[in-house]
């Protein structure tokens, strides 16, 4: 199982400022390469202080200029907020600047406050996404593309320059039926149970393997994001769990919540999930427990764990944890894992 580092671009303390925020993210990306991680993942959000990256492709190009090996994934670009005739060219440009290391993660968006302020009601995002994805793929693969649809209507055109490297596309989906359909269609999948139970996670994983077993595409990957932090002791674990729980108080507000945002700052609200339930679901624990739990993840057939490790703690703690994960945890996870039966059947 590979490891990728999620660049949680939170301005939980607005006084930090954008320069320091993106400087910290860049340092984490460079450190991910030093640690031997497979890649980094870049979010996209607007108008609020959580996961704040207005232009993930722009940041991907900046990371590529400072690194030499790691994959650079968008997690995700929100297609309903963009015109695919412009975005397709931006994708080709980004892949060129990334030297072929870009993984294009795309989705419909998750925060109703954000899409609504952009003039895209949340109830429209699924339909907009589905047509946008078709248009994007047509523009990336064909010439003199024309379109007549619900959201797009244009005469023949060709995006320039033409793609020179493959542009792998991963769909960001949480619902198991959608995951299964995407995998069946041959896509890579990015998913997350957020702070939900292990049972929810296994439903997502099983859905991917059901779909992938029916596709004719080799090398499909399932990337799963989870709150994760390797702690040094019980006191450290308590502190990190509490910090992560506080972060989710804000996240829940804009993810399916009322969307109360004041001058760009998301208001934290009480959570329905208890602190103990939260603690049992996320991966915030010591080394030995982390090895055991990540080994179970790998045994399920998760190809890549996307580590979401920034809950507002100091940058030095994030970098130190990344080193700890790479040096003391992942080698032991790799040594204990055997391919899951579903994977063995497909390969055989």
N, C-alpha and C positions, 0 to 999 in steps of 0.2 A: 504494500500500500504506500503510495506516494504522499508527500506532504506539500501543501501550498499555504502561503501566509496571506491572510485577508487583511488588506490595508484599511482598517477601521478609521476612517477620517472624521473623528468626532471633535467638535468644538464644545465639549461639555463645559469647559471654562472659556467663554467667549473672549476673554482678555488675552488668550494665547495668540490669536491672530492667524491669518491665512499663511503668512510666510513661514512661521514656525510649524504650523500644522503640516504643510506639504514638505518641509525640510525633514520632519520626523518620519513621514511616510516614506520618503526617498531613502532615508537611512535604514529603515526596516526592509525595504526592497533589496538594498545592497547587502544587508546582513543575511537575508534569506539565501542569496546566492552563496555567500561565504559558508553558511551552514549546510549547504548541499540540498536545500529544498528543491522540489521540482519547479515551483513557480510562485508567482504572486497573483493576487486577484484584486481588481479595482472596482469599487462600487460606483454608482451614479445616483446622486440626489441633488435637489435644488431647493433653495428658499428656506432651508432650515439647518440646524446645527448638528444633525446626525448624518453620518455617512456622506459627508459633503464633498462631492467631486462633480462639478458641473460638466467637465469634459474628460471622461475616462480615456478616450483615444489619445488626447493630448498628453495626458500623464503617462500613458503607456509608452509613447515615443520618448518621453524624458527618461523613463526607467531604462529603456533599451540603450540609450546613450551612455548610461552609467553602469551597465552590466554587460556580460558577454554570453551567458548561457541560459538563464532561467526563462521558462515560459511566462508570458505576460497575458493574463486573462482579464477580460472585462466581466464583472459580476454585479450588475449587468448593464448593458446599454438599453435604455427604454425606447423601444421602437415607436410607440404611439406618439411620442413627443417630437418626432423628427420627420422630415421629408426624405424619403429613401433615395430620391434622385441626388440629393446633396450628400446624404450619409454614406451611400455606396462608394462614392469617390473618396470620402474621408477614411473609410475602412481600408481601401486599397493603399492610400497614402500611408496610413498608420502601419500596415503590414510591411510596406517597403522600408519605412524608417525603423521598424522593429527587426528587420533582417529575417522575416519569416517566422518570428517567435510568437506572434499574436494568436490568441484563442478568443474568438468573438462570442462572448456570452451575451445573449439577448433575452429580453422578457417584456412583459406588458406594464411593469410598474407595480408598486405595492402601496404607496401612500396616497390616499384620496385627496388629502390637503394639497399635495404637490401637483398631481395631475389636474385637479380642479382649478387651481390658480393658473395653470397653463392653458386652460380652455378645453381640457379633455376630461369629461366626467368619467369617474371610475367605472361606471356601468358600460361605457363604450370601449374600454381599453382592450378587452379580449378580442373583439371583432376587428378593431384597428390593428392590433398586433398580428393577427393571422393574415390579414391582407398585406400588411407591411412586410412581413417575412417573405411572402411569395414574391412581392415586387423586388425586395432586396436580392433574393437569390437569382431572380431573372436578370437583374442588372449586372450582377457579379459574373454570371456565366454566359450571357448572350450579348449580341450586338443588335442595333436597331430594334430595341425593345419598345413596344407600345403597350398601353394598358387601358382597359375600361372596367372599372369596378366601382365599389361604393365610396371609397376614400381617395382613389387615384384615377385620373383620367388624363392620359397624355399621348402625344404623337410619338413616332419612333425616335429613339435617342440611344446614344452609346456613351456610357461613362468612360472617362479617360483619366489617367492611363489605365490600361487593362491590367488585371491581376497577373503577377508573375509567379507568386508562391501560392500554395493552397491556403485557404482561409477557413480553418475548422470552425464550425458553428456549434455552440452548446445552447440548449434551451433551458431557461431557468423556470422550473415548475415545482410546486409543492404537493399538489393533489395527486394521489396514486394513479387514478385513471389517466390524467394528463401525462404523467411520467411514462406510463406504459405505452401510450399512443406515440409519444415522441421517440422513445427507444425503438418501437416497431418501425417507425419511419426512417430510422437510421441515424438519428441525431445523438451527439453527446448530451448528457444531462447534468445540470447543476441543480442541487436541491438542498434543502435544510429542514429539519424538524423544529428549528428555532429552539425554544426551551421546552418543547413537548417531550413526551415519554419515549423510552426505547421502543415501545410497541409501535408508535407512530413512525419512528425511524425505520424499523424493519418492514413496515408496509410500503414505505417509499422504495426501499432497496429491492424488495421482492417484485414490485411493479416494474422497475427498470429491467430486471433479469427476465421477467416474462416477455416484455416487449422486445428486448434485444435478442432473445432466442428465436424470434420470428422474423428478424430483419436479415437482410443479405449483406450487411455492412460489417466488415471486420474492424476490430480495434475500437469499438465504442467504449466510452469511458463514463463512469458515474463518479461525479465529484460531490461530496457532501460536506456542507459547512456546519460547524458546531462550535459553541462557546467552549474554549479549551485553555487551560493554564496549568502547567506543572508547578505545584507549590512546594515550598521548602519544609513546611511544618504545619501543624493544625492551626496555629494563629494566622499564618499567611493564607491558608485555605479559607478560613472564615472571612478574612478581609476581602479576598478576591471574590468570593461568592456574594458578599454583601454589595460590593461595587457593581458586579454584573447585574444583580437583582435591581439595583437603583437605575442602571442604564435601561433595563427593560421596562421600568415604569414610564420612561419617556418614549421608548420604542412602541409600546402598546398603544400609546395615545394616537400615533399617526398610522400604525398598522392595524386597520380595522376599528380604531377608536374614534373619538369625536374630533380629533385634529385641532387641538387647542394650541396655537402657536402665537407667541407674542414677540414681535420684532425679530423674527427668525429663530427664537428659542422655543423648543418644544417643552411644554409643561409636563413634569412628571405627575402621574396619577396613580392611585392605589391599584394594585394588581389583584386579580382573582386567584392566581396561582400562589400557593403559600411558599414561603422561603424554603421549607424542607422539601417540598415537591420539586422546586427549582433546583436545589442542590443535588437531588438524586438523578436529575436528567442531564445536566450539563457536565462537561468533563473538566472539572476544577478539583484537582486532587494531587496527592503525592506521586512520586515516581512509580512505585510498585503497582499501585492501583491503576495508574495511567497505562502502564504496559499491559495489564490484564484487560482493561476496557478497550484499548485500541486494537489489541489482538483479536478481540471479539468482533470489532468493526471490520477488520481485514478478512476475518473468516466468513463474514456475510457476503463478501465480494465487492466491497467498496473500493474503487480503484484509487481514490485520492481523498484525503481528509483536508478540508480547507479550514485552517486554524484561525478562529476569531478570538483574539487574545487581548484586545485593548478595551478596558472598561473604565478608562479615566485615570489609570495609574501612571506613574512617572515613566518616561520613555526608556530610562535605563533598565527598569524592571521588565519591560517588554523584550528588549534585546537580550537580556540575560536569560529569560525564559526560553526564547528561541534557541539559544545555544544549548541549554539544558535538555530541551526536547530532542535536538539533533544528536547530541553526544551520549545522553544517558537513557533515552527512551526508545527512539525509533530503531536503533540497531537490534535491540532485544525484541521489539515487535516483529521485525522482519525475520528474526531467527525462529520465532514460534509459529508463524503463519503457514497454513497449507491451503491450497486453492479450494474454494467451496465446491460442492458437488455440481451445482448448476454450471459453473465455469468449466469444470472438467468435462461435463457432457457436451457442451458446445464445442470445445476444442477437439474432442474425440470424434 
